[in-house]
């Protein structure tokens, strides 16, 4: 990991670790339970290009980064 920058699988593992730390309180999460979270995760992955276009950001070319960001984004995606 050059200069402490996460890449590849470590990006996803870091996102999962972050979610697990937040989960007991799930404060501010739009989707605080598993069924709502997974529904949002699936919906976000299904329209990921639109989600990035709506924020003016390019879709990551690294699939690991895309999954990590979708895992984090599913907390609030409607």
Backbone as CSV, one residue per row, in Angstrom:
resi,resn,N_x,N_y,N_z,CA_x,CA_y,CA_z,C_x,C_y,C_z
1,UNK,0.843,-1.170,0.000,0.000,0.000,0.000,0.893,1.239,0.000
2,UNK,1.131,1.847,-1.166,2.003,3.005,-1.257,1.394,4.233,-0.580
3,UNK,2.210,4.904,0.238,1.798,6.144,0.893,0.503,6.006,1.693
4,UNK,0.173,4.807,2.184,-1.019,4.622,2.996,-2.330,4.683,2.239
5,UNK,-2.278,4.681,0.909,-3.489,4.745,0.097,-4.019,3.332,-0.104
6,UNK,-5.294,3.138,0.256,-5.901,1.822,0.080,-6.222,1.576,-1.385
7,UNK,-6.003,0.351,-1.815,-6.333,-0.038,-3.188,-6.979,-1.413,-3.160
8,UNK,-7.608,-1.763,-4.260,-8.151,-3.100,-4.441,-9.066,-3.551,-3.321
9,UNK,-8.895,-4.780,-2.962,-9.729,-5.414,-1.945,-9.698,-4.651,-0.626
10,UNK,-8.576,-4.014,-0.311,-8.466,-3.261,0.944,-9.467,-2.104,1.008
11,UNK,-9.826,-1.531,-0.140,-10.857,-0.492,-0.167,-12.188,-1.031,0.339
12,UNK,-12.570,-2.204,-0.125,-13.840,-2.810,0.275,-13.785,-3.221,1.740
13,UNK,-12.679,-3.816,2.157,-12.548,-4.218,3.561,-12.623,-3.007,4.484
14,UNK,-12.034,-1.898,4.089,-12.090,-0.679,4.883,-13.526,-0.153,4.964
15,UNK,-14.242,-0.182,3.850,-15.635,0.269,3.842,-16.479,-0.611,4.756
16,UNK,-16.277,-1.917,4.703,-17.030,-2.830,5.561,-16.705,-2.594,7.034
17,UNK,-15.444,-2.360,7.334,-15.044,-2.075,8.710,-15.725,-0.800,9.207
18,UNK,-15.740,0.215,8.368,-16.397,1.481,8.711,-17.886,1.255,8.990
19,UNK,-18.543,0.498,8.135,-19.976,0.225,8.316,-20.235,-0.563,9.592
20,UNK,-19.400,-1.536,9.882,-19.586,-2.338,11.092,-19.409,-1.495,12.349
21,UNK,-18.497,-0.531,12.317,-18.319,0.360,13.475,-19.533,1.263,13.664
22,UNK,-20.129,1.719,12.568,-21.283,2.617,12.633,-22.591,1.891,12.944
23,UNK,-22.670,0.640,12.577,-23.931,-0.090,12.619,-24.645,-0.103,13.966
24,UNK,-23.973,-0.274,15.095,-24.722,-0.323,16.357,-25.629,0.893,16.571
25,UNK,-25.204,2.056,16.162,-26.034,3.246,16.324,-26.765,3.583,15.027
26,UNK,-26.142,3.344,13.913,-26.684,3.661,12.581,-27.319,5.049,12.558
27,UNK,-26.755,5.960,13.335,-27.295,7.314,13.401,-27.153,8.012,12.058
28,UNK,-28.233,8.581,11.611,-28.228,9.308,10.356,-28.367,8.436,9.121
29,UNK,-28.402,7.127,9.291,-28.573,6.239,8.151,-30.032,6.292,7.702
30,UNK,-30.241,6.439,6.432,-31.582,6.342,5.859,-32.048,4.893,5.857
31,UNK,-31.105,3.956,5.769,-31.402,2.528,5.659,-30.692,1.763,6.776
32,UNK,-31.221,1.853,8.014,-30.514,1.313,9.167,-30.689,-0.187,9.417
33,UNK,-31.624,-0.834,8.716,-31.747,-2.284,8.923,-31.347,-3.016,7.650
34,UNK,-31.060,-4.301,7.794,-30.441,-5.066,6.713,-31.271,-5.088,5.442
35,UNK,-32.586,-5.308,5.543,-33.374,-5.395,4.316,-33.396,-4.066,3.568
36,UNK,-33.538,-2.963,4.280,-33.528,-1.651,3.609,-32.144,-1.334,3.060
37,UNK,-31.101,-1.669,3.812,-29.742,-1.411,3.359,-29.439,-2.205,2.084
38,UNK,-29.750,-3.494,2.091,-29.464,-4.319,0.906,-30.297,-3.881,-0.292
39,UNK,-31.533,-3.477,-0.067,-32.367,-2.967,-1.156,-31.735,-1.708,-1.755
40,UNK,-31.262,-0.818,-0.882,-30.614,0.406,-1.358,-29.300,0.097,-2.074
41,UNK,-28.536,-0.856,-1.535,-27.270,-1.246,-2.161,-27.518,-1.774,-3.577
42,UNK,-28.510,-2.646,-3.729,-28.841,-3.194,-5.050,-29.309,-2.091,-5.997
43,UNK,-30.148,-1.191,-5.495,-30.640,-0.099,-6.338,-29.502,0.827,-6.755
44,UNK,-28.611,1.114,-5.828,-27.475,1.986,-6.140,-26.560,1.342,-7.172
45,UNK,-26.245,0.076,-6.996,-25.399,-0.603,-7.991,-26.073,-0.645,-9.358
46,UNK,-27.398,-0.802,-9.354,-28.134,-0.866,-10.621,-28.173,0.447,-11.378
47,UNK,-27.974,1.544,-10.673,-28.015,2.856,-11.335,-26.785,3.690,-10.988
48,UNK,-25.669,3.013,-10.797,-24.456,3.684,-10.323,-23.989,4.799,-11.258
49,UNK,-24.148,4.606,-12.562,-23.720,5.649,-13.500,-24.504,6.931,-13.263
50,UNK,-25.815,6.802,-13.025,-26.645,7.982,-12.762,-26.262,8.653,-11.450
51,UNK,-25.972,7.859,-10.438,-25.590,8.416,-9.136,-24.333,9.269,-9.275
52,UNK,-23.367,8.799,-10.029,-22.151,9.583,-10.234,-22.420,10.800,-11.112
53,UNK,-23.207,10.635,-12.153,-23.527,11.759,-13.035,-24.247,12.862,-12.256
54,UNK,-25.134,12.481,-11.335,-25.883,13.464,-10.548,-24.986,14.284,-9.627
55,UNK,-23.834,13.744,-9.280,-22.906,14.473,-8.419,-21.732,15.060,-9.210
56,UNK,-21.771,14.885,-10.531,-20.725,15.460,-11.372,-19.381,14.777,-11.258
57,UNK,-19.393,13.520,-10.805,-18.133,12.784,-10.653,-18.070,11.661,-11.684
58,UNK,-16.878,11.318,-12.139,-16.745,10.184,-13.059,-16.910,8.866,-12.297
59,UNK,-17.446,7.873,-12.956,-17.565,6.535,-12.373,-16.168,5.954,-12.231
60,UNK,-15.814,5.449,-11.044,-14.477,4.867,-10.864,-14.237,3.709,-11.828
61,UNK,-13.046,3.641,-12.352,-12.685,2.538,-13.243,-12.306,1.289,-12.459
62,UNK,-11.887,1.478,-11.218,-11.504,0.363,-10.360,-12.774,-0.248,-9.757
63,UNK,-13.110,-1.489,-10.092,-14.335,-2.092,-9.563,-14.340,-2.205,-8.039
64,UNK,-13.182,-2.362,-7.423,-13.119,-2.410,-5.963,-13.550,-1.076,-5.373
65,UNK,-13.083,0.013,-5.957,-13.461,1.341,-5.473,-14.957,1.562,-5.657
66,UNK,-15.488,1.134,-6.776,-16.916,1.278,-7.047,-17.748,0.543,-5.994
67,UNK,-17.374,-0.683,-5.670,-18.102,-1.465,-4.668,-17.970,-0.813,-3.291
68,UNK,-16.779,-0.365,-2.937,-16.572,0.282,-1.638,-17.449,1.526,-1.510
69,UNK,-17.510,2.330,-2.547,-18.329,3.535,-2.499,-19.815,3.201,-2.492
70,UNK,-20.215,2.144,-3.186,-21.617,1.727,-3.160,-21.997,1.203,-1.776
71,UNK,-21.095,0.475,-1.128,-21.361,0.008,0.235,-21.604,1.195,1.166
72,UNK,-20.770,2.188,1.046,-20.939,3.386,1.893,-22.198,4.160,1.497
73,UNK,-22.432,4.300,0.230,-23.571,5.091,-0.259,-24.924,4.480,0.067
74,UNK,-24.968,3.174,0.225,-26.250,2.508,0.507,-26.824,2.908,1.850
75,UNK,-26.032,3.508,2.701,-26.552,3.986,3.979,-27.648,5.016,3.765
76,UNK,-27.526,5.814,2.696,-28.439,6.927,2.491,-29.222,6.865,1.188
77,UNK,-28.901,5.943,0.311,-29.525,5.907,-1.011,-30.995,5.554,-0.921
78,UNK,-31.818,6.284,-1.636,-33.257,5.988,-1.653,-33.682,5.503,-3.012
